[in-house]
Amino acid sequence: MHPSRLLALLLCLCSLWAGPETSLKLVWSDEFNDKEIDKKKWNIDNADGVRIVDGQLSLEITPGSKPMFWRGSSVNTDGKYESKYGYIEASILFMQTGGHGGGFGIGNRDRRHPAASMGFSNGGGDSVGLALGIVNEERGRTLSPKENPVPRDKSYSQKFHKFGFQWSAADYRWYVDGRLVYTLRTPTVPSTPKPMTIYFDHSRLGEAGLMKNYKDPKMGPEPMRIDWVRVYQ
């Protein structure tokens, strides 16, 4: 191969694997190094299931009002932090057992257009899946790409991975470990940006939260962990 073509190929590959934060400035972050979650940064749903453990945000499934029923947990920055365009990235350890799922997303407060997300789920077994989502303006519901570009991978539940969104007037871009995995171009992204907030959630699946197959029925499933979240512009 001619040296000029080889150089062009290498530059192309680097652009796919280099996260966009390399050319942007850090403007907001939470490293979760305090003993408790910072309520100046986050709103909390189900305080019993939201904790800081070993310098990580732990989102847990907790017992509900009836035996064998469970409650999910979530946090968001609605009214406390909003971003108009930029790159948002988090280091996340998802869950392995089936019957529950987690998500990381950006969106306006009503979670309608132009919200975007990454949702984790596992129906059983060792591998876990990560689906990309977008709220479409015309149909008003979350859509996933026809061909999910993120393969199932059991390592999502075994070690922390970096997951990111880049949001601009031109497009949305989803990243996994600094690698660009999907791009959604205009006109889905509005030309006038709406302030976007950050959210994480850990939800129970199944019939109204009824879970019979957790490893420990009294404790519920393992938590979803977030090591840090950062915003670049």
MARROMAR-586257 format. One record per residue (C-alpha): residue in three letters; residue number from 1; x, y, z. Coordinates in pm, 1 decimal. Example, Ala and Ser with C-alpha at 12.3 -4.5 7.8 and 13.67 -1.06 7.14 Angstrom:
2
<pt resn="Ala" resi="1" u="1230.0" v="-450.0" w="780.0"/>
<pt resn="Ser" resi="2" u="1367.0" v="-106.0" w="714.0"/>
//
This chain:
233
<pt resn="Met" resi="1" u="0.0" v="0.0" w="0.0"/>
<pt resn="His" resi="2" u="122.5" v="347.8" w="-85.5"/>
<pt resn="Pro" resi="3" u="247.0" v="536.8" w="225.2"/>
<pt resn="Ser" resi="4" u="-3.8" v="821.0" w="173.3"/>
<pt resn="Arg" resi="5" u="-294.8" v="575.0" w="164.6"/>
<pt resn="Leu" resi="6" u="-164.5" v="395.8" w="473.2"/>
<pt resn="Leu" resi="7" u="-143.0" v="726.6" w="659.2"/>
<pt resn="Ala" resi="8" u="-497.6" v="815.5" w="558.2"/>
<pt resn="Leu" resi="9" u="-621.2" v="476.7" w="680.4"/>
<pt resn="Leu" resi="10" u="-445.2" v="516.6" w="1013.6"/>
<pt resn="Leu" resi="11" u="-591.1" v="863.1" w="1061.2"/>
<pt resn="Cys" resi="12" u="-937.0" v="728.2" w="986.3"/>
<pt resn="Leu" resi="13" u="-898.1" v="446.9" w="1238.3"/>
<pt resn="Cys" resi="14" u="-771.8" v="688.8" w="1501.3"/>
<pt resn="Ser" resi="15" u="-1077.3" v="908.5" w="1451.5"/>
<pt resn="Leu" resi="16" u="-1302.0" v="608.7" w="1519.6"/>
<pt resn="Trp" resi="17" u="-1124.1" v="507.9" w="1839.3"/>
<pt resn="Ala" resi="18" u="-1029.2" v="846.2" w="1987.3"/>
<pt resn="Gly" resi="19" u="-1298.9" v="987.3" w="2209.8"/>
<pt resn="Pro" resi="20" u="-1410.3" v="1342.4" w="2126.8"/>
<pt resn="Glu" resi="21" u="-1315.0" v="1465.3" w="2474.7"/>
<pt resn="Thr" resi="22" u="-954.5" v="1492.1" w="2350.9"/>
<pt resn="Ser" resi="23" u="-1035.6" v="1821.4" w="2175.7"/>
<pt resn="Leu" resi="24" u="-1285.7" v="1958.4" w="2427.8"/>
<pt resn="Lys" resi="25" u="-1265.8" v="2112.7" w="2774.2"/>
<pt resn="Leu" resi="26" u="-1400.1" v="1949.2" w="3090.8"/>
<pt resn="Val" resi="27" u="-1686.8" v="2167.7" w="3218.7"/>
<pt resn="Trp" resi="28" u="-1870.8" v="1948.6" w="3472.4"/>
<pt resn="Ser" resi="29" u="-1809.6" v="1618.6" w="3648.8"/>
<pt resn="Asp" resi="30" u="-1884.5" v="1399.1" w="3947.1"/>
<pt resn="Glu" resi="31" u="-1623.5" v="1146.2" w="4062.6"/>
<pt resn="Phe" resi="32" u="-1844.5" v="1019.1" w="4348.6"/>
<pt resn="Asn" resi="33" u="-1563.2" v="1047.9" w="4601.4"/>
<pt resn="Asp" resi="34" u="-1777.8" v="1182.3" w="4887.8"/>
<pt resn="Lys" resi="35" u="-1950.0" v="963.7" w="5147.9"/>
<pt resn="Glu" resi="36" u="-2293.9" v="1055.2" w="5014.4"/>
<pt resn="Ile" resi="37" u="-2428.9" v="1158.6" w="4676.6"/>
<pt resn="Asp" resi="38" u="-2413.6" v="1533.7" w="4613.4"/>
<pt resn="Lys" resi="39" u="-2775.7" v="1650.5" w="4622.6"/>
<pt resn="Lys" resi="40" u="-2672.5" v="1983.6" w="4472.5"/>
<pt resn="Lys" resi="41" u="-2593.9" v="1791.9" w="4153.3"/>
<pt resn="Trp" resi="42" u="-2848.4" v="1508.9" w="4156.8"/>
<pt resn="Asn" resi="43" u="-3217.6" v="1438.9" w="4209.7"/>
<pt resn="Ile" resi="44" u="-3278.6" v="1094.5" w="4361.2"/>
<pt resn="Asp" resi="45" u="-3560.5" v="845.9" w="4305.8"/>
<pt resn="Asn" resi="46" u="-3577.7" v="580.6" w="4580.7"/>
<pt resn="Ala" resi="47" u="-3319.2" v="709.5" w="4828.5"/>
<pt resn="Asp" resi="48" u="-3292.0" v="362.6" w="4985.8"/>
<pt resn="Gly" resi="49" u="-3140.7" v="233.8" w="4661.7"/>
<pt resn="Val" resi="50" u="-2891.3" v="514.6" w="4590.4"/>
<pt resn="Arg" resi="51" u="-2559.8" v="499.6" w="4775.5"/>
<pt resn="Ile" resi="52" u="-2191.3" v="582.8" w="4741.3"/>
<pt resn="Val" resi="53" u="-1983.7" v="265.9" w="4783.1"/>
<pt resn="Asp" resi="54" u="-1603.6" v="262.4" w="4748.0"/>
<pt resn="Gly" resi="55" u="-1602.3" v="587.7" w="4552.6"/>
<pt resn="Gln" resi="56" u="-1873.6" v="472.6" w="4311.6"/>
<pt resn="Leu" resi="57" u="-2240.6" v="553.2" w="4269.3"/>
<pt resn="Ser" resi="58" u="-2438.2" v="237.1" w="4345.8"/>
<pt resn="Leu" resi="59" u="-2792.6" v="210.3" w="4206.4"/>
<pt resn="Glu" resi="60" u="-2968.3" v="-79.8" w="4374.5"/>
<pt resn="Ile" resi="61" u="-3291.9" v="-273.3" w="4351.2"/>
<pt resn="Thr" resi="62" u="-3462.5" v="-266.8" w="4693.0"/>
<pt resn="Pro" resi="63" u="-3760.7" v="-453.2" w="4846.1"/>
<pt resn="Gly" resi="64" u="-4099.3" v="-300.9" w="4770.8"/>
<pt resn="Ser" resi="65" u="-4418.1" v="-281.1" w="4972.2"/>
<pt resn="Lys" resi="66" u="-4504.4" v="-648.9" w="4918.5"/>
<pt resn="Pro" resi="67" u="-4297.2" v="-967.8" w="4954.8"/>
<pt resn="Met" resi="68" u="-4096.5" v="-1050.9" w="4641.6"/>
<pt resn="Phe" resi="69" u="-4170.0" v="-712.4" w="4486.8"/>
<pt resn="Trp" resi="70" u="-3883.2" v="-474.4" w="4417.4"/>
<pt resn="Arg" resi="71" u="-3819.6" v="-105.4" w="4354.0"/>
<pt resn="Gly" resi="72" u="-3575.0" v="39.6" w="4105.3"/>
<pt resn="Ser" resi="73" u="-3357.0" v="346.0" w="4164.4"/>
<pt resn="Ser" resi="74" u="-3239.2" v="638.0" w="3955.1"/>
<pt resn="Val" resi="75" u="-3070.7" v="978.4" w="3961.1"/>
<pt resn="Asn" resi="76" u="-3087.4" v="1277.2" w="3727.0"/>
<pt resn="Thr" resi="77" u="-2964.2" v="1635.1" w="3700.5"/>
<pt resn="Asp" resi="78" u="-3300.2" v="1793.5" w="3608.5"/>
<pt resn="Gly" resi="79" u="-3293.9" v="2158.8" w="3715.3"/>
<pt resn="Lys" resi="80" u="-2941.8" v="2122.3" w="3857.2"/>
<pt resn="Tyr" resi="81" u="-2721.9" v="2076.9" w="3552.1"/>
<pt resn="Glu" resi="82" u="-2806.8" v="2120.1" w="3184.2"/>
<pt resn="Ser" resi="83" u="-2584.3" v="2114.4" w="2876.6"/>
<pt resn="Lys" resi="84" u="-2639.8" v="2260.2" w="2529.8"/>
<pt resn="Tyr" resi="85" u="-2426.5" v="2043.1" w="2301.5"/>
<pt resn="Gly" resi="86" u="-2103.5" v="1872.2" w="2404.9"/>
<pt resn="Tyr" resi="87" u="-1977.0" v="1527.5" w="2500.2"/>
<pt resn="Ile" resi="88" u="-2103.5" v="1335.1" w="2803.5"/>
<pt resn="Glu" resi="89" u="-1918.7" v="1023.4" w="2919.7"/>
<pt resn="Ala" resi="90" u="-1950.4" v="784.5" w="3214.8"/>
<pt resn="Ser" resi="91" u="-1761.2" v="482.2" w="3344.8"/>
<pt resn="Ile" resi="92" u="-2021.9" v="214.7" w="3418.5"/>
<pt resn="Leu" resi="93" u="-2037.3" v="-143.2" w="3542.9"/>
<pt resn="Phe" resi="94" u="-2364.5" v="-299.7" w="3432.2"/>
<pt resn="Met" resi="95" u="-2537.3" v="-608.6" w="3573.8"/>
<pt resn="Gln" resi="96" u="-2512.7" v="-972.3" w="3469.1"/>
<pt resn="Thr" resi="97" u="-2816.3" v="-1159.7" w="3599.9"/>
<pt resn="Gly" resi="98" u="-3148.1" v="-1139.7" w="3417.3"/>
<pt resn="Gly" resi="99" u="-3471.1" v="-979.9" w="3533.5"/>
<pt resn="His" resi="100" u="-3350.9" v="-621.3" w="3559.2"/>
<pt resn="Gly" resi="101" u="-3188.5" v="-357.5" w="3342.3"/>
<pt resn="Gly" resi="102" u="-3005.0" v="-25.9" w="3353.3"/>
<pt resn="Gly" resi="103" u="-2969.0" v="285.5" w="3148.1"/>
<pt resn="Phe" resi="104" u="-2757.2" v="596.6" w="3089.8"/>
<pt resn="Gly" resi="105" u="-2907.4" v="883.7" w="2899.2"/>
<pt resn="Ile" resi="106" u="-2928.2" v="1251.4" w="2814.4"/>
<pt resn="Gly" resi="107" u="-3253.9" v="1431.8" w="2761.5"/>
<pt resn="Asn" resi="108" u="-3472.5" v="1733.6" w="2818.4"/>
<pt resn="Arg" resi="109" u="-3680.1" v="1715.8" w="3133.1"/>
<pt resn="Asp" resi="110" u="-3982.5" v="1546.0" w="2973.5"/>
<pt resn="Arg" resi="111" u="-3753.2" v="1283.4" w="2810.7"/>
<pt resn="Arg" resi="112" u="-3915.6" v="1350.8" w="2475.0"/>
<pt resn="His" resi="113" u="-3740.7" v="1458.4" w="2153.9"/>
<pt resn="Pro" resi="114" u="-3440.8" v="1489.7" w="2135.0"/>
<pt resn="Ala" resi="115" u="-3353.0" v="1256.0" w="2425.2"/>
<pt resn="Ala" resi="116" u="-3098.1" v="976.4" w="2364.4"/>
<pt resn="Ser" resi="117" u="-2996.8" v="674.8" w="2568.9"/>
<pt resn="Met" resi="118" u="-2797.7" v="356.2" w="2615.5"/>
<pt resn="Gly" resi="119" u="-2997.6" v="75.3" w="2773.6"/>
<pt resn="Phe" resi="120" u="-2858.1" v="-245.2" w="2918.7"/>
<pt resn="Ser" resi="121" u="-3050.6" v="-570.5" w="2947.8"/>
<pt resn="Asn" resi="122" u="-2987.1" v="-940.7" w="2993.1"/>
<pt resn="Gly" resi="123" u="-3243.5" v="-1213.6" w="2951.7"/>
<pt resn="Gly" resi="124" u="-3010.9" v="-1469.5" w="3108.8"/>
<pt resn="Gly" resi="125" u="-2673.4" v="-1627.3" w="3046.0"/>
<pt resn="Asp" resi="126" u="-2331.3" v="-1467.5" w="3056.7"/>
<pt resn="Ser" resi="127" u="-2346.9" v="-1213.0" w="2773.6"/>
<pt resn="Val" resi="128" u="-2517.6" v="-877.7" w="2808.9"/>
<pt resn="Gly" resi="129" u="-2663.7" v="-645.6" w="2549.9"/>
<pt resn="Leu" resi="130" u="-2646.9" v="-268.3" w="2509.4"/>
<pt resn="Ala" resi="131" u="-2912.5" v="-101.2" w="2294.0"/>
<pt resn="Leu" resi="132" u="-2890.5" v="255.3" w="2166.3"/>
<pt resn="Gly" resi="133" u="-3202.9" v="468.9" w="2168.7"/>
<pt resn="Ile" resi="134" u="-3333.9" v="801.6" w="2042.3"/>
<pt resn="Val" resi="135" u="-3666.8" v="977.4" w="2091.8"/>
<pt resn="Asn" resi="136" u="-3800.9" v="1058.8" w="1747.9"/>
<pt resn="Glu" resi="137" u="-3987.2" v="1388.0" w="1704.6"/>
<pt resn="Glu" resi="138" u="-4256.5" v="1258.4" w="1471.0"/>
<pt resn="Arg" resi="139" u="-4345.7" v="937.3" w="1652.0"/>
<pt resn="Gly" resi="140" u="-4271.3" v="1051.8" w="2005.4"/>
<pt resn="Arg" resi="141" u="-4121.4" v="729.0" w="2129.9"/>
<pt resn="Thr" resi="142" u="-3782.3" v="577.0" w="2184.8"/>
<pt resn="Leu" resi="143" u="-3639.3" v="407.5" w="1877.2"/>
<pt resn="Ser" resi="144" u="-3340.9" v="175.2" w="1851.0"/>
<pt resn="Pro" resi="145" u="-3126.6" v="147.8" w="1538.1"/>
<pt resn="Lys" resi="146" u="-3236.4" v="-133.8" w="1307.3"/>
<pt resn="Glu" resi="147" u="-2894.2" v="-293.2" w="1337.4"/>
<pt resn="Asn" resi="148" u="-2754.1" v="-267.2" w="1688.4"/>
<pt resn="Pro" resi="149" u="-2383.8" v="-183.1" w="1636.0"/>
<pt resn="Val" resi="150" u="-2284.2" v="-277.4" w="1992.7"/>
<pt resn="Pro" resi="151" u="-2224.2" v="-653.2" w="2031.0"/>
<pt resn="Arg" resi="152" u="-2333.3" v="-850.8" w="2334.6"/>
<pt resn="Asp" resi="153" u="-2039.5" v="-875.6" w="2571.5"/>
<pt resn="Lys" resi="154" u="-2016.8" v="-1036.6" w="2915.3"/>
<pt resn="Ser" resi="155" u="-1736.0" v="-796.1" w="3010.9"/>
<pt resn="Tyr" resi="156" u="-1993.2" v="-513.3" w="3049.9"/>
<pt resn="Ser" resi="157" u="-2089.6" v="-678.1" w="3379.8"/>
<pt resn="Gln" resi="158" u="-1735.0" v="-776.1" w="3481.7"/>
<pt resn="Lys" resi="159" u="-1540.6" v="-450.9" w="3451.4"/>
<pt resn="Phe" resi="160" u="-1603.2" v="-81.1" w="3400.5"/>
<pt resn="His" resi="161" u="-1638.8" v="47.8" w="3045.2"/>
<pt resn="Lys" resi="162" u="-1665.9" v="405.6" w="2918.4"/>
<pt resn="Phe" resi="163" u="-1992.8" v="501.3" w="2749.0"/>
<pt resn="Gly" resi="164" u="-2044.5" v="840.6" w="2587.2"/>
<pt resn="Phe" resi="165" u="-2273.9" v="1066.9" w="2385.2"/>
<pt resn="Gln" resi="166" u="-2164.6" v="1351.7" w="2162.3"/>
<pt resn="Trp" resi="167" u="-2446.3" v="1594.0" w="2084.3"/>
<pt resn="Ser" resi="168" u="-2419.1" v="1871.7" w="1826.6"/>
<pt resn="Ala" resi="169" u="-2631.5" v="2057.5" w="1573.1"/>
<pt resn="Ala" resi="170" u="-2512.1" v="1808.0" w="1309.7"/>
<pt resn="Asp" resi="171" u="-2571.6" v="1471.7" w="1476.5"/>
<pt resn="Tyr" resi="172" u="-2570.8" v="1237.6" w="1775.2"/>
<pt resn="Arg" resi="173" u="-2274.2" v="1005.7" w="1823.6"/>
<pt resn="Trp" resi="174" u="-2253.8" v="709.6" w="2060.6"/>
<pt resn="Tyr" resi="175" u="-1915.8" v="589.5" w="2191.5"/>
<pt resn="Val" resi="176" u="-1803.9" v="277.9" w="2380.0"/>
<pt resn="Asp" resi="177" u="-1452.6" v="286.9" w="2527.5"/>
<pt resn="Gly" resi="178" u="-1368.1" v="581.5" w="2302.9"/>
<pt resn="Arg" resi="179" u="-1482.3" v="398.4" w="1988.9"/>
<pt resn="Leu" resi="180" u="-1752.9" v="553.8" w="1774.2"/>
<pt resn="Val" resi="181" u="-2026.1" v="290.0" w="1740.5"/>
<pt resn="Tyr" resi="182" u="-2315.4" v="479.1" w="1581.9"/>
<pt resn="Thr" resi="183" u="-2396.8" v="818.5" w="1429.9"/>
<pt resn="Leu" resi="184" u="-2745.0" v="961.4" w="1378.7"/>
<pt resn="Arg" resi="185" u="-2746.6" v="1271.5" w="1159.2"/>
<pt resn="Thr" resi="186" u="-2992.2" v="1556.3" w="1110.3"/>
<pt resn="Pro" resi="187" u="-3282.8" v="1626.3" w="1074.5"/>
<pt resn="Thr" resi="188" u="-3347.3" v="1420.5" w="1390.8"/>
<pt resn="Val" resi="189" u="-3126.3" v="1654.6" w="1595.9"/>
<pt resn="Pro" resi="190" u="-3289.7" v="1999.9" w="1627.1"/>
<pt resn="Ser" resi="191" u="-3098.7" v="2301.6" w="1499.8"/>
<pt resn="Thr" resi="192" u="-3187.1" v="2495.5" w="1816.2"/>
<pt resn="Pro" resi="193" u="-3050.2" v="2299.5" w="2113.2"/>
<pt resn="Lys" resi="194" u="-3267.9" v="2212.0" w="2408.8"/>
<pt resn="Pro" resi="195" u="-3095.9" v="2200.6" w="2748.6"/>
<pt resn="Met" resi="196" u="-3012.7" v="1836.4" w="2816.7"/>
<pt resn="Thr" resi="197" u="-2979.0" v="1673.4" w="3156.3"/>
<pt resn="Ile" resi="198" u="-2806.1" v="1347.6" w="3257.8"/>
<pt resn="Tyr" resi="199" u="-2976.2" v="1044.4" w="3406.5"/>
<pt resn="Phe" resi="200" u="-2892.6" v="691.3" w="3523.2"/>
<pt resn="Asp" resi="201" u="-3149.5" v="429.3" w="3615.0"/>
<pt resn="His" resi="202" u="-3161.4" v="71.1" w="3738.6"/>
<pt resn="Ser" resi="203" u="-3502.3" v="-87.4" w="3685.8"/>
<pt resn="Arg" resi="204" u="-3670.3" v="-414.3" w="3765.3"/>
<pt resn="Leu" resi="205" u="-3828.4" v="-600.1" w="3476.0"/>
<pt resn="Gly" resi="206" u="-4100.7" v="-860.7" w="3465.5"/>
<pt resn="Glu" resi="207" u="-4449.5" v="-849.6" w="3614.8"/>
<pt resn="Ala" resi="208" u="-4475.2" v="-532.1" w="3820.7"/>
<pt resn="Gly" resi="209" u="-4135.0" v="-592.0" w="3971.0"/>
<pt resn="Leu" resi="210" u="-4207.4" v="-947.4" w="4087.8"/>
<pt resn="Met" resi="211" u="-3873.1" v="-1130.0" w="4090.4"/>
<pt resn="Lys" resi="212" u="-3840.5" v="-1497.0" w="4177.5"/>
<pt resn="Asn" resi="213" u="-3506.1" v="-1580.9" w="4020.7"/>
<pt resn="Tyr" resi="214" u="-3255.3" v="-1354.3" w="4195.7"/>
<pt resn="Lys" resi="215" u="-2958.1" v="-1534.8" w="4343.5"/>
<pt resn="Asp" resi="216" u="-3059.8" v="-1406.2" w="4686.0"/>
<pt resn="Pro" resi="217" u="-3438.9" v="-1341.6" w="4700.2"/>
<pt resn="Lys" resi="218" u="-3396.7" v="-1140.3" w="5020.4"/>
<pt resn="Met" resi="219" u="-3125.2" v="-914.5" w="4881.4"/>
<pt resn="Gly" resi="220" u="-3230.9" v="-865.7" w="4520.9"/>
<pt resn="Pro" resi="221" u="-2987.7" v="-842.2" w="4226.2"/>
<pt resn="Glu" resi="222" u="-2643.4" v="-686.1" w="4207.1"/>
<pt resn="Pro" resi="223" u="-2631.3" v="-304.3" w="4173.3"/>
<pt resn="Met" resi="224" u="-2544.0" v="-92.0" w="3873.1"/>
<pt resn="Arg" resi="225" u="-2223.7" v="104.4" w="3945.2"/>
<pt resn="Ile" resi="226" u="-2102.9" v="438.2" w="3803.8"/>
<pt resn="Asp" resi="227" u="-1741.2" v="529.0" w="3877.3"/>
<pt resn="Trp" resi="228" u="-1758.8" v="880.3" w="3731.2"/>
<pt resn="Val" resi="229" u="-1943.3" v="1102.5" w="3484.0"/>
<pt resn="Arg" resi="230" u="-1789.1" v="1395.5" w="3290.7"/>
<pt resn="Val" resi="231" u="-1911.5" v="1660.6" w="3049.3"/>
<pt resn="Tyr" resi="232" u="-1686.0" v="1821.7" w="2786.9"/>
<pt resn="Gln" resi="233" u="-1752.7" v="2119.9" w="2562.7"/>
//
